[in-house]
């Protein structure tokens, strides 16, 4: 036992045997330590390590499944809210329907329990509507899931990209109007370019931060 597990076997165990019995026992110790300490114990350690890694993988899979289950329950609750708002039953929310329901204090408390702060129905409707002046079930679920919780780095990146595209469009439109002499040439193009470069730098930094996270 001491030869196998103790670190001082070379002095306390080996020396008395070699000095008092026979030096040929050195061959036995070398073979024993090589086979047991450096082989069998390493195999046992590897088996335990594999079991630990498999348990960790199972825990990760269980965590993913639990998150998917929680998300499914959350979507079902949102589906109930959508149906309560859709008084006409046509599967599309109007601004009036949403504003009336969100003005109810009980509804606001229920939404707060879902980690949603949606007190302003008109502003929420503008965020959720699909550009055609209506909010479908898919628009509602997708928009609410995005509103849940604090802003993420990917949300900031998307916002910065939208700002960059809008800034480029404004610059090109301004240049076209200047070339056609509809408006006078502006002197702040250099400032605009500096602002554009600053936005691009911020987008790069945010993307790098997202990869690190």
C-alpha positions as a Markdown table, in Angstrom:
| # | Residue | x | y | z |
|---|---|---|---|---|
| 1 | Unk | 0.0 | 0.0 | 0.0 |
| 2 | Unk | 2.8 | 2.4 | 0.9 |
| 3 | Unk | 4.7 | 1.6 | -2.3 |
| 4 | Unk | 1.6 | 2.3 | -4.4 |
| 5 | Unk | 0.2 | 5.4 | -2.8 |
| 6 | Unk | 2.9 | 7.1 | -0.7 |
| 7 | Unk | 5.5 | 9.4 | -2.2 |
| 8 | Unk | 8.4 | 8.4 | 0.1 |
| 9 | Unk | 8.5 | 4.7 | -0.7 |
| 10 | Unk | 12.0 | 5.0 | -2.1 |
| 11 | Unk | 13.5 | 5.7 | 1.4 |
| 12 | Unk | 11.2 | 4.1 | 3.9 |
| 13 | Unk | 10.3 | 0.9 | 2.1 |
| 14 | Unk | 12.8 | 0.1 | -0.6 |
| 15 | Unk | 16.1 | 0.8 | 1.3 |
| 16 | Unk | 15.5 | -1.6 | 4.3 |
| 17 | Unk | 14.5 | -4.4 | 1.9 |
| 18 | Unk | 17.5 | -3.9 | -0.3 |
| 19 | Unk | 20.0 | -3.6 | 2.5 |
| 20 | Unk | 18.7 | -6.3 | 4.8 |
| 21 | Unk | 17.4 | -8.9 | 2.3 |
| 22 | Unk | 18.7 | -8.8 | -1.2 |
| 23 | Unk | 19.5 | -6.1 | -3.8 |
| 24 | Unk | 17.8 | -8.2 | -6.5 |
| 25 | Unk | 14.5 | -6.9 | -5.0 |
| 26 | Unk | 15.2 | -3.6 | -6.8 |
| 27 | Unk | 14.1 | -5.3 | -10.0 |
| 28 | Unk | 10.8 | -6.2 | -8.4 |
| 29 | Unk | 10.2 | -2.6 | -7.2 |
| 30 | Unk | 10.9 | -1.2 | -10.6 |
| 31 | Unk | 8.6 | -3.6 | -12.3 |
| 32 | Unk | 5.9 | -3.2 | -9.7 |
| 33 | Unk | 6.0 | 0.6 | -9.7 |
| 34 | Unk | 6.0 | 0.7 | -13.5 |
| 35 | Unk | 3.0 | -1.6 | -13.9 |
| 36 | Unk | 0.9 | -0.5 | -10.9 |
| 37 | Unk | 1.7 | 3.2 | -10.4 |
| 38 | Unk | 2.3 | 4.3 | -14.0 |
| 39 | Unk | -0.2 | 1.9 | -15.7 |
| 40 | Unk | -3.1 | 0.6 | -13.6 |
| 41 | Unk | -3.6 | 3.8 | -11.5 |
| 42 | Unk | -3.5 | 5.9 | -14.7 |
| 43 | Unk | -6.1 | 3.7 | -16.3 |
| 44 | Unk | -8.3 | 4.0 | -13.2 |
| 45 | Unk | -7.8 | 7.8 | -13.2 |
| 46 | Unk | -8.8 | 7.9 | -16.9 |
| 47 | Unk | -11.9 | 5.9 | -16.2 |
| 48 | Unk | -13.0 | 8.2 | -13.5 |
| 49 | Unk | -12.2 | 11.2 | -15.7 |
| 50 | Unk | -14.3 | 9.8 | -18.5 |
| 51 | Unk | -17.2 | 9.2 | -16.2 |
| 52 | Unk | -16.9 | 12.8 | -14.9 |
| 53 | Unk | -16.9 | 14.2 | -18.4 |
| 54 | Unk | -19.9 | 12.1 | -19.4 |
| 55 | Unk | -21.8 | 13.4 | -16.4 |
| 56 | Unk | -20.9 | 16.9 | -17.3 |
| 57 | Unk | -22.1 | 16.4 | -20.8 |
| 58 | Unk | -25.3 | 14.9 | -19.5 |
| 59 | Unk | -25.8 | 17.9 | -17.2 |
| 60 | Unk | -25.3 | 20.3 | -20.2 |
| 61 | Unk | -27.8 | 18.4 | -22.3 |
| 62 | Unk | -30.3 | 18.5 | -19.4 |
| 63 | Unk | -29.7 | 22.2 | -19.0 |
| 64 | Unk | -30.4 | 22.8 | -22.7 |
| 65 | Unk | -33.6 | 20.7 | -22.5 |
| 66 | Unk | -34.7 | 22.5 | -19.4 |
| 67 | Unk | -34.2 | 25.9 | -21.1 |
| 68 | Unk | -36.1 | 24.7 | -24.1 |
| 69 | Unk | -38.9 | 23.5 | -21.8 |
| 70 | Unk | -39.0 | 26.9 | -20.0 |
| 71 | Unk | -39.0 | 28.7 | -23.3 |
| 72 | Unk | -42.0 | 26.6 | -24.5 |
| 73 | Unk | -43.9 | 27.4 | -21.3 |
| 74 | Unk | -43.1 | 31.1 | -21.7 |
| 75 | Unk | -44.3 | 31.1 | -25.3 |
| 76 | Unk | -47.6 | 29.5 | -24.2 |
| 77 | Unk | -48.1 | 32.2 | -21.7 |
| 78 | Unk | -47.5 | 34.8 | -24.4 |
| 79 | Unk | -49.9 | 33.0 | -26.6 |
| 80 | Unk | -52.6 | 33.4 | -23.9 |
| 81 | Unk | -51.8 | 37.1 | -23.7 |
| 82 | Unk | -52.1 | 37.5 | -27.4 |
| 83 | Unk | -55.5 | 35.8 | -27.5 |
| 84 | Unk | -56.7 | 38.0 | -24.6 |
| 85 | Unk | -55.7 | 41.1 | -26.6 |
| 86 | Unk | -57.2 | 39.9 | -29.9 |
| 87 | Unk | -60.8 | 40.6 | -29.1 |
| 88 | Unk | -61.8 | 40.5 | -32.7 |
| 89 | Unk | -60.4 | 37.0 | -33.1 |
| 90 | Unk | -58.8 | 37.6 | -36.5 |
| 91 | Unk | -55.3 | 36.7 | -35.4 |
| 92 | Unk | -54.1 | 40.3 | -35.8 |
| 93 | Unk | -53.7 | 42.9 | -33.1 |
| 94 | Unk | -54.7 | 46.5 | -33.7 |
| 95 | Unk | -53.2 | 49.4 | -31.8 |
| 96 | Unk | -56.5 | 50.0 | -29.9 |
| 97 | Unk | -56.7 | 46.3 | -28.8 |
| 98 | Unk | -53.2 | 46.4 | -27.5 |
| 99 | Unk | -53.5 | 49.7 | -25.7 |
| 100 | Unk | -56.7 | 48.8 | -23.9 |
| 101 | Unk | -55.3 | 45.5 | -22.5 |
| 102 | Unk | -51.9 | 47.0 | -21.5 |
| 103 | Unk | -53.6 | 49.8 | -19.6 |
| 104 | Unk | -55.0 | 47.2 | -17.2 |
| 105 | Unk | -53.0 | 47.1 | -13.9 |
| 106 | Unk | -53.5 | 43.4 | -13.5 |
| 107 | Unk | -52.1 | 42.8 | -17.0 |
| 108 | Unk | -49.1 | 45.0 | -16.2 |
| 109 | Unk | -48.5 | 43.0 | -13.0 |
| 110 | Unk | -48.7 | 39.7 | -14.9 |
| 111 | Unk | -46.3 | 41.0 | -17.6 |
| 112 | Unk | -43.9 | 42.1 | -14.8 |
| 113 | Unk | -43.9 | 38.6 | -13.5 |
| 114 | Unk | -42.7 | 37.5 | -16.9 |
| 115 | Unk | -39.8 | 40.0 | -16.8 |
| 116 | Unk | -41.6 | 42.4 | -19.2 |
| 117 | Unk | -42.0 | 46.1 | -18.6 |
| 118 | Unk | -44.6 | 47.0 | -21.3 |
| 119 | Unk | -46.5 | 50.0 | -19.9 |
| 120 | Unk | -46.6 | 52.0 | -23.1 |
| 121 | Unk | -48.9 | 50.2 | -25.5 |
| 122 | Unk | -48.5 | 52.7 | -28.3 |
| 123 | Unk | -44.7 | 52.5 | -28.3 |
| 124 | Unk | -44.8 | 48.7 | -28.1 |
| 125 | Unk | -47.2 | 48.5 | -31.0 |
| 126 | Unk | -44.8 | 50.6 | -33.2 |
| 127 | Unk | -42.0 | 48.2 | -32.2 |
| 128 | Unk | -43.9 | 45.0 | -33.0 |
| 129 | Unk | -45.8 | 46.0 | -36.1 |
| 130 | Unk | -44.5 | 44.4 | -39.3 |
| 131 | Unk | -44.5 | 47.6 | -41.5 |
| 132 | Unk | -48.1 | 47.0 | -42.6 |
| 133 | Unk | -49.7 | 48.5 | -39.6 |
| 134 | Unk | -50.6 | 45.3 | -37.9 |
| 135 | Unk | -49.2 | 42.8 | -35.4 |
| 136 | Unk | -49.6 | 39.1 | -36.2 |
| 137 | Unk | -49.0 | 36.3 | -33.7 |
| 138 | Unk | -45.5 | 35.6 | -35.0 |
| 139 | Unk | -44.7 | 39.4 | -34.8 |
| 140 | Unk | -46.0 | 39.5 | -31.2 |
| 141 | Unk | -44.1 | 36.4 | -30.0 |
| 142 | Unk | -40.8 | 37.3 | -31.7 |
| 143 | Unk | -41.0 | 40.9 | -30.6 |
| 144 | Unk | -41.8 | 40.1 | -27.0 |
| 145 | Unk | -39.0 | 37.6 | -26.8 |
| 146 | Unk | -36.6 | 40.3 | -27.9 |
| 147 | Unk | -38.0 | 42.7 | -25.4 |
| 148 | Unk | -37.5 | 40.3 | -22.5 |
| 149 | Unk | -34.5 | 41.1 | -20.2 |
| 150 | Unk | -31.7 | 43.6 | -20.7 |
| 151 | Unk | -30.2 | 44.5 | -24.0 |
| 152 | Unk | -27.6 | 42.1 | -25.3 |
| 153 | Unk | -24.4 | 42.7 | -27.2 |
| 154 | Unk | -25.9 | 41.3 | -30.4 |
| 155 | Unk | -28.8 | 43.8 | -30.1 |
| 156 | Unk | -26.3 | 46.7 | -29.8 |
| 157 | Unk | -24.4 | 45.4 | -32.9 |
| 158 | Unk | -27.6 | 45.2 | -34.9 |
| 159 | Unk | -28.5 | 48.7 | -33.8 |
| 160 | Unk | -25.1 | 50.1 | -34.7 |
| 161 | Unk | -25.3 | 48.4 | -38.1 |
| 162 | Unk | -28.7 | 49.9 | -38.8 |
| 163 | Unk | -27.4 | 53.3 | -37.8 |
| 164 | Unk | -24.4 | 52.9 | -40.2 |
| 165 | Unk | -26.7 | 51.9 | -43.1 |
| 166 | Unk | -29.0 | 54.8 | -42.4 |
| 167 | Unk | -26.0 | 57.2 | -42.1 |
| 168 | Unk | -24.7 | 55.9 | -45.5 |
| 169 | Unk | -28.1 | 56.4 | -47.1 |
| 170 | Unk | -28.4 | 59.9 | -45.8 |
| 171 | Unk | -24.9 | 60.7 | -47.1 |
| 172 | Unk | -25.5 | 59.3 | -50.6 |
| 173 | Unk | -28.9 | 61.1 | -50.8 |
| 174 | Unk | -27.3 | 64.4 | -49.7 |
| 175 | Unk | -24.5 | 64.0 | -52.2 |
| 176 | Unk | -27.1 | 63.3 | -55.0 |
| 177 | Unk | -29.0 | 66.4 | -54.1 |
| 178 | Unk | -25.9 | 68.5 | -54.0 |
| 179 | Unk | -24.7 | 67.2 | -57.4 |
| 180 | Unk | -28.1 | 68.0 | -58.9 |
| 181 | Unk | -27.9 | 71.5 | -57.3 |
| 182 | Unk | -31.1 | 71.0 | -55.4 |
| 183 | Unk | -29.4 | 71.9 | -52.2 |
| 184 | Unk | -26.1 | 73.7 | -51.5 |
| 185 | Unk | -23.0 | 71.7 | -50.7 |
| 186 | Unk | -22.5 | 71.1 | -47.0 |
| 187 | Unk | -19.1 | 71.6 | -45.3 |
| 188 | Unk | -19.5 | 68.9 | -42.7 |
| 189 | Unk | -18.8 | 65.8 | -44.9 |
| 190 | Unk | -15.5 | 65.3 | -43.0 |
| 191 | Unk | -17.4 | 65.3 | -39.7 |
| 192 | Unk | -19.8 | 62.8 | -41.2 |
| 193 | Unk | -17.0 | 60.5 | -42.3 |
| 194 | Unk | -15.4 | 60.7 | -38.9 |
| 195 | Unk | -18.8 | 59.8 | -37.3 |
| 196 | Unk | -19.2 | 56.9 | -39.8 |
| 197 | Unk | -15.7 | 55.6 | -38.9 |
| 198 | Unk | -16.5 | 55.8 | -35.2 |
| 199 | Unk | -19.7 | 53.8 | -35.7 |
| 200 | Unk | -17.7 | 51.2 | -37.7 |
| 201 | Unk | -15.1 | 51.0 | -34.9 |
| 202 | Unk | -17.8 | 50.5 | -32.3 |
| 203 | Unk | -19.4 | 47.7 | -34.3 |
| 204 | Unk | -16.0 | 45.9 | -34.5 |
| 205 | Unk | -15.5 | 46.3 | -30.8 |
| 206 | Unk | -19.0 | 45.0 | -30.0 |
| 207 | Unk | -18.5 | 42.0 | -32.2 |
| 208 | Unk | -15.2 | 41.2 | -30.5 |
| 209 | Unk | -16.8 | 41.5 | -27.1 |
| 210 | Unk | -19.6 | 39.1 | -28.2 |
| 211 | Unk | -17.0 | 36.5 | -29.3 |
| 212 | Unk | -15.2 | 36.8 | -26.0 |
| 213 | Unk | -18.5 | 36.3 | -24.1 |
